[in-house]
Amino acid sequence: MFHENKQPQGRSNLKVSFEADIETGRDMLRVFWIDSKDEQVRPVKPDDIERWPQQWAIYDQAKASMVKVDGPFVSEIPMMDRGVAMSLRLKGIMTVAQLARLDDFAATNLDMERGKQWRDAAVMFQAAQAANKAIEKPKQPQKAA
């Protein structure tokens, strides 16, 4: 999410926006200069909200309407690099569960060569997570009759 607004104080060529990091969900600040290719992206600090309250209010309102994503993102699958994860996101696949649910046709439509491999990797990732959760749960002691 990107909201471009001029900074009300001082430099008119400075623009700021608040956005959510799509992988971590963390609030981020993007500062850039119109006459330069330089930009800074970093986690939001309390001072940033005070310095740019109008931009924060726009972001905060938009953030309330964002779709909540449950489960791990596809970028957490070991074979997924950042480019593949971004490509999947642009096609509407953000989570491991979404990718794992695809049938052969849908997986092939993502990528003719690797779509099924990605889907299978998501299925294996889910299975490994389920196995880890089963191991982590302590077993209840059996009561003697």
C-alpha positions in Angstrom: 0.0 0.0 0.0 1.5 3.3 -1.0 0.1 6.7 -0.1 2.0 9.6 -1.7 1.7 12.9 0.0 3.7 16.1 0.2 5.3 17.0 3.5 3.4 20.0 4.8 6.5 21.5 6.6 9.6 22.6 4.8 10.9 20.9 1.7 8.2 20.5 -1.0 10.3 17.9 -2.9 10.3 15.5 0.1 7.5 12.9 0.1 6.6 10.4 2.7 4.3 7.4 2.9 3.5 4.8 5.4 3.0 1.2 4.3 2.8 -2.3 5.7 5.6 -4.7 5.0 3.7 -7.5 3.2 5.9 -10.3 4.6 6.0 -9.2 8.3 3.0 -6.9 8.5 5.2 -4.3 10.2 4.4 -0.6 9.7 7.1 1.0 7.5 8.0 4.6 6.6 9.1 5.4 3.1 10.8 8.8 2.5 11.9 9.9 -0.9 13.0 13.0 -2.7 11.4 13.9 -6.1 14.6 15.2 -7.6 16.6 12.2 -6.6 16.6 8.4 -6.8 17.4 8.2 -3.1 14.8 6.8 -0.7 14.8 5.5 2.8 12.5 2.7 4.0 12.5 1.7 7.6 10.3 0.7 10.5 8.0 3.4 11.8 9.1 5.2 15.0 6.7 7.1 17.3 8.3 10.4 16.2 7.3 9.7 12.6 3.6 9.5 13.5 3.9 12.9 15.2 5.9 14.5 12.4 3.5 13.3 9.6 0.1 12.9 11.2 -1.9 13.4 8.0 -0.1 10.6 6.2 -0.4 8.3 9.2 -4.1 8.9 9.4 -4.5 8.0 5.7 -2.4 4.8 6.2 -4.1 3.9 9.4 -7.6 4.2 7.9 -6.5 2.1 4.9 -4.8 -0.5 7.1 -8.1 -1.1 8.9 -9.7 -2.3 5.7 -6.8 -4.5 4.7 -7.5 -8.3 4.4 -6.0 -10.3 7.3 -3.8 -13.1 6.1 -3.6 -16.2 8.3 -0.8 -18.7 8.0 2.7 -18.4 6.8 3.6 -16.5 3.6 4.9 -18.3 0.5 8.2 -16.6 1.1 8.7 -18.9 4.1 9.0 -22.0 1.9 12.7 -22.8 1.7 12.8 -23.1 -2.1 11.1 -19.7 -2.6 13.2 -16.8 -3.4 11.9 -13.2 -3.1 11.2 -12.8 -6.8 9.1 -15.9 -7.0 7.2 -14.9 -3.8 6.5 -11.5 -5.3 5.4 -13.0 -8.6 2.9 -15.3 -6.7 1.7 -12.3 -4.7 0.9 -10.4 -7.9 -1.1 -13.4 -9.0 -3.1 -13.4 -5.7 -1.2 -16.2 -3.9 0.1 -14.9 -0.6 0.1 -17.8 1.8 1.3 -21.4 1.8 -2.2 -22.6 2.3 -3.4 -20.8 -0.8 -0.6 -22.3 -2.9 -1.1 -25.8 -1.5 -4.8 -25.8 -2.4 -4.2 -25.3 -6.1 -5.1 -28.1 -8.5 -2.7 -29.1 -11.4 -4.4 -26.8 -13.9 -4.1 -23.7 -11.6 -0.6 -24.5 -10.6 0.5 -24.9 -14.2 -1.2 -21.5 -15.0 1.1 -19.9 -12.4 4.2 -21.1 -14.2 4.3 -23.8 -16.9 7.6 -25.2 -15.7 7.6 -24.7 -12.0 4.0 -24.1 -10.9 3.5 -27.7 -9.8 6.9 -27.8 -8.0 5.9 -24.7 -6.0 2.5 -26.2 -5.1 4.1 -29.5 -4.0 6.7 -27.6 -2.0 3.8 -25.8 -0.2 2.1 -29.1 0.5 5.3 -30.5 2.0 5.9 -27.3 4.0 2.4 -27.7 5.5 3.0 -31.3 6.3 6.3 -30.5 8.0 4.6 -27.8 10.1 1.8 -30.1 11.1 4.4 -32.7 12.1 6.3 -30.1 14.2 3.2 -29.0 15.9 2.4 -32.7 16.8 5.8 -33.1 18.3 5.6 -29.8 20.3 2.3 -30.7 21.9 3.0 -32.4 25.3 1.3 -35.7 25.7 -1.3 -35.9 28.4 -0.4 -38.4 31.1 -2.6 -41.4 31.2 -4.6 -42.0 34.4 -4.3 -45.4 35.9 -7.6 -47.1 36.3 
